[in-house]
Amino acid sequence: MSTTTITGDETNWEIAEYEDSPVPAERRRGLGSVSAVWFGFPMVLTCAIFGGLIVYSLGFWLGLLAIAVGNICMMLYVGALSVIAGRSGKNFALTAAESFGKAGAFLPSAFLATIVIGWFAFQTGMAGAILHDTLGWHEQLTALAAGIAFIGVTLLGIRALSAIGLVAAPVYVILGLVAIGLAVADGGGSPTSYQGSAGAAAMSFGAAVTLVIASFIDSGTMTADFTRWSRNGREAFLAAASAFPVGNSIALVIGGLVVALGGSADPAADGGNFLGLLVDHGGLLVPLAVAFVFINLGSVCAHCLYNGAVGWSQLSGGTMRRLTLILGAVGVVLAVAGIWSYFEQWLNLLGVIVPPIGAVVILDQLILPRFGLGAANRETRWYWPAFISWAGGAVAALITHEFAPWLSDAVIGFLAAALILTLCATRTARSTKEIPA
């Protein structure tokens, strides 16, 4: 058993993380605590970059519509997975076992737990690169120091994620509003009249929706690692909704406003990254900008590393903290080596084949059981219809990505997987009824 024994009250930093068992009812947390974990997660500079790229491509109003549609999709997707987690208290790996089979769950769980470590390395390397580009800091040493600090936060567990979320969110909003104010003072025009300037390089509306979804689809699919701490399914859904649409929309819109107001020096490459805008105005904003980088990227890195550590601890039989050290060290090495700069494209591409995994779990455990189908009382090592549905949804998403870029490949992948699983479940049920007693 890999959970840590609790001694006394929760003052012990080694409070159990329940890697391989459901969180007991008496250890569940209130709505505010779990919401703090999710609300601050999307408040990351990367979202400002993405929001700026979307507005730069589509213009202000159409860009805001794409952000809204993407966040509504995420609310329904992450919210549904959170309802399952709040009811069961199980992390993603344990939840996946019910739909993919006790042995089969290893594949989707390992896949996602590895992708989020890639994001940890990417964001850690990004911290070094940003401070190097804006202030001339040594890129590798900065990434190393940042990575060690992010690992330290993650070692404290779910309580630390709540705490850093409570800090990261208001810091992001305050400095984002300051950046918007500076852009206005520098002569920015009316953002509502901004038509976009990307020209032939502009992304389509569907691609913009996919970008909103793909930015957090990996950890969103693993939401059970966070929302299993909720007292029930309803509170788990509300905790997820604090991020999608609330927190994520705020983060993206701030970046979009920075671009629409002319506050980004190179919106085609940097989107709505407002750090340079803060640094350029000097004074107290410089140390605040430095603190912002560590707090902001530290929040998302700690969340990603926690996802990966919980996933691999359940799969390997280790503890969350031991895997935090191992996986964190791997991520830091990748960040310091500069390999992180090659991750973004393939991480986003992998992101389009993640929604079918969530589709399988949602349909199998939340929707199909209402019709007498799905995962209820299933005991199997491998449930092949789940893998067929995942593969079919992934193929549909990749085909859409290649040949129909005006559509959202993430949405198409989800719908295709849901349809395939429904057909498989219906056929299995009919075959069972046709077998004579």
C-alpha positions in Angstrom: 0.0 0.0 0.0 1.5 3.3 -1.1 -0.4 5.8 0.9 1.3 7.4 3.8 -0.1 6.9 7.3 -1.5 10.1 8.8 -0.3 10.9 12.3 -2.3 13.4 14.2 -4.0 16.2 12.2 -3.1 17.6 8.8 -0.1 19.5 10.1 2.0 16.5 9.0 3.3 17.4 5.5 3.2 13.7 4.6 -0.6 13.6 4.6 -1.8 10.6 2.5 -2.3 11.3 -1.2 -4.3 8.0 -1.7 -2.5 7.0 -4.9 -4.0 3.5 -5.1 -7.3 3.8 -3.3 -10.3 6.2 -3.2 -10.1 9.2 -1.0 -12.2 8.4 2.1 -15.2 10.5 2.8 -13.7 11.9 6.0 -10.6 13.1 4.2 -12.5 15.0 1.5 -12.2 18.8 1.2 -14.6 21.7 0.8 -15.6 23.3 -2.4 -13.4 26.3 -1.8 -10.2 24.2 -1.3 -10.7 22.1 -4.4 -11.8 25.1 -6.5 -8.6 26.8 -5.5 -6.6 23.9 -7.0 -8.4 24.3 -10.4 -9.1 28.1 -10.5 -5.5 29.1 -10.4 -4.2 26.4 -12.7 -5.1 28.1 -16.1 -3.9 31.5 -14.8 -0.7 31.0 -16.7 1.3 33.2 -19.1 1.0 30.5 -21.8 -2.8 31.2 -21.9 -2.1 34.9 -22.4 0.1 34.0 -25.4 -2.7 31.7 -26.8 -5.4 34.3 -26.2 -3.4 36.9 -28.0 -2.7 34.5 -31.0 -6.4 33.8 -31.3 -7.4 37.5 -31.3 -4.5 38.3 -33.6 -5.9 35.7 -36.1 -9.6 36.2 -35.8 -10.1 39.7 -34.5 -11.5 40.8 -31.2 -15.1 39.6 -31.2 -14.7 36.4 -33.2 -11.6 35.6 -31.0 -13.7 36.1 -27.9 -16.4 33.8 -29.4 -13.8 31.1 -30.0 -12.5 31.4 -26.5 -16.1 31.1 -25.1 -16.9 28.0 -27.2 -13.7 26.3 -26.3 -14.3 26.9 -22.6 -17.8 25.7 -22.7 -16.6 22.5 -24.3 -14.0 22.2 -21.5 -16.6 22.9 -18.8 -18.8 20.0 -20.1 -15.8 17.7 -20.6 -13.8 18.3 -17.4 -17.0 18.8 -15.4 -18.4 15.4 -16.4 -15.1 13.7 -15.5 -15.1 15.6 -12.2 -18.6 14.4 -11.4 -17.4 10.8 -11.7 -14.4 11.6 -9.5 -16.4 13.4 -6.9 -18.7 10.4 -6.5 -16.0 7.8 -6.4 -13.0 9.5 -4.8 -10.8 7.7 -7.3 -7.9 9.3 -9.2 -7.7 9.1 -13.0 -5.7 5.8 -13.2 -8.2 4.0 -10.9 -11.1 5.6 -12.8 -9.7 4.5 -16.2 -9.4 0.9 -15.0 -13.2 0.7 -14.9 -13.6 1.6 -18.6 -10.4 0.3 -20.2 -9.9 -2.8 -17.9 -7.7 -3.4 -14.9 -4.7 -4.1 -17.2 -5.7 -2.0 -20.1 -5.9 1.2 -18.1 -2.1 1.2 -18.0 -2.0 2.6 -21.6 -4.1 5.7 -21.3 -2.9 6.4 -17.8 0.8 6.1 -18.7 0.2 8.1 -21.9 -1.3 11.1 -20.1 1.0 10.9 -17.1 3.9 11.1 -19.5 2.5 14.0 -21.6 2.0 16.2 -18.5 5.7 15.7 -17.6 6.4 17.0 -21.0 4.4 20.1 -20.2 6.3 20.4 -16.9 9.6 20.4 -18.8 8.2 22.9 -21.3 7.0 25.4 -18.8 10.2 25.1 -16.6 12.3 25.7 -19.7 10.0 28.6 -20.6 10.7 30.2 -17.3 14.4 30.3 -18.0 13.9 31.5 -21.6 11.5 34.3 -20.7 13.8 35.8 -18.0 16.8 35.4 -20.3 15.0 37.3 -23.1 13.6 40.0 -21.0 16.3 40.6 -18.3 19.4 38.7 -19.7 19.4 36.1 -16.9 21.3 32.8 -17.5 18.7 30.6 -19.2 19.9 27.2 -18.0 20.7 28.2 -14.4 17.3 30.0 -14.1 15.5 26.9 -15.5 17.4 24.7 -13.0 16.5 26.9 -10.0 12.9 27.2 -11.1 12.6 23.4 -11.6 14.0 22.6 -8.2 11.5 25.1 -6.6 8.6 23.7 -8.6 9.5 20.2 -7.4 9.6 21.4 -3.8 6.1 22.8 -4.1 4.7 19.6 -5.6 6.2 17.5 -2.8 3.8 19.2 -0.4 0.9 17.6 -2.2 -2.7 18.7 -2.7 -2.6 21.4 0.0 0.2 23.2 -1.7 -1.7 23.2 -5.0 -4.6 24.9 -3.3 -2.2 27.5 -1.7 -0.3 28.3 -4.9 -3.6 28.6 -6.8 -4.9 31.1 -4.3 -1.7 33.2 -4.9 -1.2 32.7 -8.6 -4.7 33.7 -9.7 -4.9 37.2 -8.1 -1.3 37.9 -9.1 -2.1 37.0 -12.7 -5.2 39.1 -12.8 -3.6 42.2 -11.1 -0.5 42.2 -13.3 -2.6 41.4 -16.4 -4.8 44.5 -15.7 -1.7 46.6 -15.1 -0.4 45.5 -18.5 -3.8 46.4 -20.1 -3.6 49.8 -18.4 -0.1 50.4 -19.7 -1.2 49.4 -23.2 -4.0 51.9 -23.0 -1.7 54.6 -21.7 0.7 53.9 -24.5 -1.9 54.9 -27.0 -3.8 51.7 -27.6 -6.9 52.1 -29.7 -10.4 50.6 -29.1 -10.0 46.8 -28.6 -13.5 46.1 -29.9 -12.6 47.5 -33.3 -9.5 45.3 -33.7 -10.0 43.1 -36.8 -6.9 40.9 -36.5 -3.7 41.1 -38.6 -2.5 37.5 -39.2 -3.5 37.5 -42.8 -2.7 34.2 -44.6 -1.2 32.8 -41.4 -4.5 33.2 -39.5 -5.9 30.2 -37.8 -9.5 29.1 -38.5 -12.3 29.4 -35.9 -12.2 25.7 -35.4 -8.4 25.7 -34.9 -8.8 28.5 -32.3 -11.4 26.4 -30.4 -9.0 23.4 -30.5 -6.2 25.6 -29.2 -8.3 26.6 -26.2 -9.2 22.9 -25.6 -5.7 21.5 -26.2 -4.0 23.9 -23.8 -5.4 22.0 -20.8 -6.9 18.9 -22.2 -4.2 16.6 -20.7 -4.6 17.7 -17.1 -8.3 18.3 -17.8 -8.7 14.6 -18.6 -6.8 13.8 -15.4 -9.0 16.1 -13.4 -9.9 13.2 -11.1 -6.5 13.6 -9.5 -7.7 16.9 -8.2 -11.5 16.6 -7.9 -11.5 13.2 -6.2 -10.9 15.3 -3.1 -14.4 16.9 -3.5 -17.2 15.8 -1.1 -19.6 14.9 -4.0 -20.1 15.1 -7.7 -21.8 18.4 -7.6 -19.0 20.1 -5.8 -16.5 18.5 -8.1 -18.3 19.9 -11.1 -18.3 23.4 -9.6 -14.6 23.2 -8.7 -13.8 22.3 -12.3 -16.1 25.1 -13.5 -14.0 27.6 -11.6 -11.3 26.9 -14.2 -13.5 26.3 -17.2 -15.0 28.7 -18.1 -14.1 31.2 -15.4 -10.3 31.1 -14.8 -9.3 30.0 -18.3 -11.5 32.7 -19.9 -10.0 35.4 -17.8 -6.4 34.2 -18.6 -7.1 34.1 -22.4 -9.1 37.3 -22.6 -6.3 39.3 -20.9 -3.9 38.1 -23.6 -6.4 39.0 -26.3 -6.9 42.5 -24.9 -3.1 43.1 -24.8 -2.9 42.3 -28.5 -6.0 44.2 -29.5 -4.6 47.3 -27.6 -1.3 47.0 -29.4 0.6 46.1 -26.2 2.4 43.1 -27.7 5.6 43.9 -29.6 5.4 40.7 -31.7 1.9 39.2 -31.5 2.5 36.8 -34.4 5.1 35.0 -32.3 4.4 36.0 -28.7 0.7 36.5 -28.7 -0.5 38.3 -25.6 2.7 37.8 -23.6 2.6 40.9 -21.5 5.8 40.3 -19.4 7.9 42.5 -21.8 5.3 45.3 -21.5 5.7 45.3 -17.7 9.5 45.1 -17.8 9.8 47.9 -20.4 8.1 50.3 -18.0 10.7 49.6 -15.4 10.7 50.5 -11.7 8.8 48.3 -9.3 7.3 46.4 -12.2 10.6 44.6 -12.9 10.9 42.7 -9.6 7.1 42.1 -9.7 7.5 40.6 -13.2 10.2 38.3 -12.0 8.1 37.1 -9.1 5.2 36.7 -11.5 7.2 34.3 -13.7 8.1 32.0 -10.8 4.6 32.1 -9.2 2.7 31.8 -12.4 4.7 29.1 -14.1 5.3 27.4 -10.8 1.6 26.9 -10.4 1.1 25.2 -13.7 4.3 23.1 -13.3 3.3 21.9 -9.9 -0.1 20.9 -11.1 1.4 19.0 -14.1 4.0 17.3 -12.0 1.4 16.3 -9.5 -0.7 14.7 -12.2 2.3 12.8 -13.5 3.4 11.7 -10.1 0.0 10.5 -9.0 -0.5 8.6 -12.3 2.9 6.9 -12.3 2.8 6.1 -8.6 -0.5 4.2 -9.0 0.9 2.4 -12.1 4.3 1.6 -10.6 3.3 0.9 -7.0 5.5 3.8 -5.7 4.5 6.8 -3.7 3.5 10.2 -5.1 6.5 12.0 -3.5 9.0 9.5 -4.7 7.7 9.8 -8.2 7.7 13.6 -7.9 11.4 13.5 -7.3 12.1 11.1 -10.1 9.9 12.6 -12.8 10.7 16.1 -11.7 14.4 15.4 -12.1 13.8 14.1 -15.6 11.7 17.2 -16.5 14.4 19.6 -15.1 17.1 17.8 -17.1 15.0 18.2 -20.3 14.4 21.8 -19.5 18.0 22.7 -18.8 19.2 20.8 -21.9 16.9 23.0 -24.0 15.0 20.0 -25.4 11.8 21.7 -24.1 11.7 24.0 -27.1 10.9 21.1 -29.3 8.0 19.9 -27.3 5.2 22.4 -28.0 4.1 21.2 -31.5 4.0 17.5 -30.7 2.4 18.1 -27.3 -0.4 20.1 -28.9 -0.7 17.4 -31.6 -0.9 14.7 -29.0 -3.5 16.9 -27.3 -6.0 16.4 -30.1 -6.0 12.6 -29.5 -6.6 12.9 -25.8 -10.3 13.9 -25.9 -11.4 10.4 -27.1 -10.0 9.0 -23.8 -12.2 11.3 -21.8 -15.1 10.5 -24.1 -14.8 6.8 -23.3 -14.8 7.4 -19.6 -17.7 9.8 -19.7 -19.9 7.7 -21.9 -19.0 4.4 -20.2 -19.4 5.6 -16.6 -21.8 8.5 -16.7 -24.2 8.3 -19.7 -24.5 4.7 -21.0 -25.3 3.3 -17.5 -28.5 5.3 -17.6 -29.6 3.1 -20.5 -28.5 -0.2 -18.9 -25.1 -0.1 -20.7 -21.6 0.8 -19.7 -19.2 0.0 -17.0 -21.5 -1.1 -14.2 -20.3 -4.3 -12.6 -17.8 -5.0 -15.3 -14.8 -7.2 -14.4 -12.2 -7.5 -17.1 -8.5 -7.0 -17.7 -8.9 -5.5 -21.1 -12.1 -3.9 -22.5 -11.4 -3.7 -26.2 -14.4 -1.5 -27.2 -12.8 1.3 -25.2 -9.6 1.0 -27.1 -11.4 0.7 -30.5 -13.3 3.9 -29.6 -10.1 5.7 -28.5 -8.4 4.7 -31.7 -11.3 5.6 -33.9 -11.7 9.0 -32.2 -8.0 9.7 -32.5 -8.0 8.8 -36.2 -11.0 11.1 -36.8 -9.2 13.9 -34.9 -6.0 13.6 -36.8 -7.8 13.4 -40.2 -9.7 16.5 -39.3 -6.5 18.2 -38.2 -4.9 17.4 -41.6 -7.8 17.8 -44.0 -10.5 20.0 -42.4 -8.6 22.6 -40.3 -11.7 24.8 -40.2 -13.3 22.3 -37.8 -12.3 21.6 -34.2 -10.4 18.3 -34.3 -10.6 17.9 -30.6 -14.5 18.1 -30.7 -14.6 15.8 -33.7 -12.4 13.3 -31.9 -14.6 13.3 -28.8 -17.8 12.9 -30.8 -16.4 10.1 -33.0 -15.2 8.1 -29.9 -18.5 8.6 -28.2 -20.4 7.3 -31.2 -18.2 4.3 -31.6 -18.4 3.3 -28.0 -22.2 3.7 -28.0 -22.4 1.4 -31.1 -20.1 -1.1 -29.5 -22.1 -1.1 -26.2 -25.4 -1.5 -28.0 -24.1 -4.3 -30.1 -22.7 -6.1 -27.1 -26.0 -5.8 -25.2 -28.0 -7.1 -28.2 -25.6 -10.1 -28.5 -25.9 -10.9 -24.8 -29.7 -10.9 -25.1 -29.7 -13.2 -28.1 -27.7 -15.9 -26.2 -30.2 -18.5 -25.0 -30.3 -19.1 -21.3 
